[in-house]
């Protein structure tokens, strides 16, 4: 049993870094979006905002998991996590190029706009994860 737990310190370290990077992602992502996603979700029950934010978080977690798997150490993981964060912020702005009124549509509970943003985020996340696997 002790042998089974030999990797626990590394697991805890990488998991803590991953959670911290997810929180940092959410802070930066919410500041990039003109609409108040947590306000829309928590106080208005806006499922479009929850869908867009959730898919964007998943779009970030995909390359972050690749960074964890392929990194040489924690510092390398953090660097690639920041790269993944930047890629997701770029994805948000790219999604807005095709839909300039995207934030308004999400605030108005339009699921189509949320799905568009979510799928752009997931696509960028999948591509980022693949690129990190060098």
Secondary structure as UniProt FT lines:
FT   HELIX           3..5
FT   TURN            6..7
FT   HELIX           8..32
FT   HELIX           37..44
FT   HELIX           47..70
FT   HELIX           74..98
FT   TURN            100..101
FT   HELIX           102..107
FT   TURN            108..109
FT   HELIX           111..131
FT   TURN            132..133
//
